[in-house]
Amino acid sequence: MSTFGYRRELKKYEEVDEDELLATLSSEELQELERELADLDDNVPIGLRQKDQTAKTPTGSFDRDALLKYWEDENKKLVEDERMESNATGTQRGTVRISKRIGSFALPADKNDAKKDQAEKKDECKKEALIRSKCPQKNGLSKVSRSESRKTETTDQNLNATSDRASGNPIVIDETLEQILCDDPAISEVNLNNIEDISQETLLRFAEALCANTHVHVFSLANTHADDRVAFAVSKMLRENRFIRNLNIESNFVSGQGILALLAALQHNSSLVELRFHNQRHICGGKVEMEMVQLLRENTTLLKLGYQFDLPGPRMTATSILTRNQDQQRQRRLQQKKEQTSVIPRLSVGL
């Protein structure tokens, strides 16, 4: 049966205005139409059904200007509260009165707040006096020396941190650093992962101490907020150290220049077999990834690379380079084993 005639009959309904058609229906006809539509909803999926929510009577008249004015007034109140709170934490903390707004009323702050502020101000003055007594100013030193002394204090606090830190890393920083400097054979792994309160100066000191160390084989500083300065220091360490085999600097703030510095150091290093630097805040980009591959070609000892390339070309090239290095490593092991087996019969013949 052909449907051509049926479709031609439906064309006359395409230009019908539904709103005008509904306006001509009476209330009884509209109710009958709703019942018909309710029957049709049984065949409509549940996710596409929607109940009539227009039968609710309005609670009042809508005034757009009044609503906008209300929100503007509320915004001004919030800004005023923030301004007063910021003033309360400044130098005039003890003299500013803070209001606590409840609904449309303003209640004065507790009178004990002024006493607390004065006590805190006295404590700050005592701390400053103590710092000055430890670091006396002679011959009119500038404010820069004061800031440097404060930085030194924060560094000392980081060195004295123990396992009570939130990261759960149990390493004792100052003791570990001293063991590295003394080339203690008891320490073969340095794990600084997830220590958020460690300073960049402390990381630089670790990198410098590892330059001459001969017993540490694993160095990890993932998620320590390390930046390019730390990456450059670690790169310098890789050029001088011949015993580090695993390096993990993932989840930090190292840019593409810092990553390239690490890979460039591999041209002067033949001991590192695993390097991990994935998940940095700065995106390397295609140009940096191409330069990474060029630097990797010069190295024949790296076996594992912890980085996921975005471009398929550098990814495939890096995979082939690591496969080449692994194959060469396997051939060297077979050669060494063959030489050892050839030495044993000679010894037996000599006996």
N, C-alpha and C positions, 0 to 999 in steps of 0.2 A: 504493500500500500504506500503510495507516495504521500509525503508530508509537505509537498510544495504548497498546496492550497491552504493547508493549516497555518503555515508560517506567514503566508500572505495575509490571512485574516488577522494575525496577531500584530501586524504592522500598524494597524489603525489605533492600537492602544499605546504606542510608543510616545506620542505627543500629548497624552492626557496628563493634566496637572493634578497630582494626587492631593495637594493641599486644598485646591478648589473643590475637588470631589468630596473630600471629607467634610468640608464646611457645609455642604448641602445636606448632609445626613442628619437625621433627628437623633435624639438621645436613645430611643429604642433601637434604632438601626445601628448606632454605635455600640450599644451593649451586645447586640446580636453579632456584630463583626468581631468584638472581643472574644465572644464564646467560640466563634469559628477559628480565630487565631490561636486560642488556647488548645483547641483540638489539634491544630497543626503543630503546636510546640511539642507534642508527644513524639513526633518523628524527627525533631531537631536535636542534635547532640546536647548533652547537659551543659557543656562548656559554652555553648552559644545562646542558651536561654537567659532571659532577664525579666524579672518581675516588674510590674508597673509601680513606680515609686512617686508618681505625680499626684496621688490622691490626698497627700498630706496637706492640711490647711496651713497657709503661711502664718508664722508667729508674729510678724510685724513688717513694717515697711523697710525697704532697703535704701540706705542713704550712703552713696559711694563717697561723697565728700567727708561725711562724718567719720567713716571708717579710715580714710587716708589720714585725716587729722589725728585720729586716735593713735595710729601707728607712728606718726611723726613725733607725737608727744612721748610715746614710750621709748622711742629711739633716743631722744634727747636726754631722757632720764638715765638710760643705760650709759650713754657717753659721759654724763656728769658723774655717775658713780665710779666709772673706770678712772676718770681724771682725779677724783678725790682719793681713790685707792693708790694710784701712782704717786700722788703727793705724799701720802702717808708713809710710803717706803723710802722717801727721799731724806734730805738733810733736816727738814723741818718736821720730822716724823712725830716728835712729841708735842707739837703745838697745833697740828691740824686736827680738826674735829671731823670724825667720820660718821655719817648718817646711815642708818640701816632702814631702808624703805620696806614697809609692810603694807601691801595694798596701795592705798592712796595717802597713807600717813607716813610721817618721817619721825623716827624715834632717835634720840641721841645715843651715841655709843657709851659703853660702860666707862665709868670714871677710872677704873683700874687700868684701862688701856694706856693712859698717859704715864702711869707709874711704870708699867711694863716697858714702854718705849724708852723711858729715861734709864731704866736698869740695863736694857740692851745697849743703849748708847754708851753707858759707862763701861760695859764689858768690851765694846769695840775699842774704846780709848785705851783700856788696859792692854789689849792685844797689840795695838799699835806701839804702845810704850815698850812692851816686851820685845817686839821686833827691833825697835830702835836700839834697845840695850844690847841685843845680840849683834846687830850690825850697826855700829856707831858711825855717824857721818863725820868725816874729817875733811878739812880744807874745802868745805862747801860743795859736797858731791851733789850732782843733779838728780832729778827724779828718775832718770833712767836706771841708776844704780839700785834704787829702791825696788823698781819693778823686777830687776834681775834677781834681787835677793828673794823676792816672793816666788819667782819661778823656780829658784833653787830649792825653796822649802817644799813646793808642790812636787818637785822631782824626788826629794828625799822621802816624802810621804808615799809616793808610788813605789820606791825601792823597798820600803818597809812593809808593803802590803803582804798579807798572808792568805791562807785558805779561807778566811772569813768573807772574801769578796763574793759578790752576787753571782759571778760567772761560774763559781765552783771549781776553778782551776787551783789546785793545791800548791802550785810552785811558789817558792819563796824567792823573790826576784833578786834581792841583794846577795843572798848566799849563792844562788846559781851563777850570778855574774862573777862573783869572786872565784868560784870553781873554774869557770871558763878562763879567766885571766891566769889562774895558776896551772892551767892545762891538767886538771884533775882527771885521771883515767876512769874514775868512778862514774862520771857523767858522759853518756854517749848520745843523749837526746835532749833537746831544749824545746819545750812546748809552752808557748805563750798564747795559745789560742783563746779567744773570747775574753781576754782581759781588757775591759772597756776603759778602766781608769789608768791604764799605762800611758805614759807620755811618749811623744815622738823622740825626745832626747834620750829616754831610756832604751828605746828600740835602736837608736843610732849607736849607743854604747854597746849593745849586744852584738851588732853587726861588726863593730870595730874590734871587739874582744875575740870574735871568731876568726879573725884574719890569721892569727898565728896559732890557733888551737889545732891539735892533732888527734883528738879523741872523739869529738862530737861528729856524728854521722847524720843526724836528723835535726833540722831546724824548722819549726812551725810557728808562724805568727799570723794565723788567719783571724779575721774579725778583730783587729786591734786598731782600726782607724789609721793604718799606715798609709803614708802619702808618697809622692815621688822622691822626697828626700831620703826616706827609708829605702826605697827601691834602688836609688843610686848607691847608697851605702852598702846594701846587700850585693849589688853588682860588683863593687870594688872588692868585697870580701870573697866573691867567687873567683875573681882573678888571682887572688893570693892563696886561698885555701885549697888544699888538695885532698881533703878527707870528707867533706860534706857530700852525701849521696842523695839525700831527699830534702827538698825545699818546698814549703807550702806557704804561699802569701795570698791565699784566696780571700774574697769578701772584704776588700779594703778600698782605699781611695786612690789607687795607682792609675795613672793615665797611660795612654799609648806610649809616650816617651819613656816612662819608667819601665814598661814591659819590654820595649826594644833594648833598653840598657841591660836588662837581665839576660836577654837572649844574646846580645853582643858579647857578654862576658863568657858565654859558653865556648867561644872560639879560643879562649885561653884556659879552659877548664876541661879536664878529662875524667873527673871523678863523679860528677853529678849524673844520676841515672833517672831521676824523677823530679819534674818541675810542675807545680800547680799554681796557677794565677787566675783562675776563672772567677766570675761574679764580682767584677769591679764596678764601682759607681759610674766611672767614666766608660763610655762605649768606645772601643778601639776603632772601628770603622774598616772599610775595605782596603784603604791605602796602607794602614798599619798592618793588617793581616798579610798583605802581599810582602811587606818588608820582613815580617816574622818568618815567612817561609824562606826568604833569601838567606836570613841569618841561620836558620835551622840546617840548611844544606851544608854549612861548614862544620857542623858538629857530627861526630860519629859514635858518641857514647851515650847520648840521651835515649832512654828506652820508653819513658812514659811522659806524656804531656797533658796536664790537667787544664785544658781550655777547649771550648766548643766554638769552632769557627762559624761565622755567619755565612760566608761565601763558600759555595761548593768547591770552587777551584783550589783555594788554599787548604781547605779541609782534606781533599783527596791527596794533595801534594804532601802535606804534613804526615798523613797516614803512610804514604809510601816511604817517606824519609825514616819514620820510626821503624817500619818493617825492615828497611835496609839495615838500620843499626842493630836491630834484634838478630838479624841473620848473621851479621858480622860478629856479634857477640857469641852466637852459637858456634860459629866456625873457630873463633879463638879458643873456646872451651874445648872443642874437639882436638885442636892442635896441641893444647897443653896436656890433655889426657893422653894423646898419642906419644908425646915426648916423655911423659912419666912412665908409660908402659915400656918404652924402648930403653929406659935407663935401668929398669929392674933386671932384665936378662943380662946386661953387661956386668952388673954387680954380682950376680950369681955365678957368672963365668969366672970372674976374678977370684971369687972365693974357692 
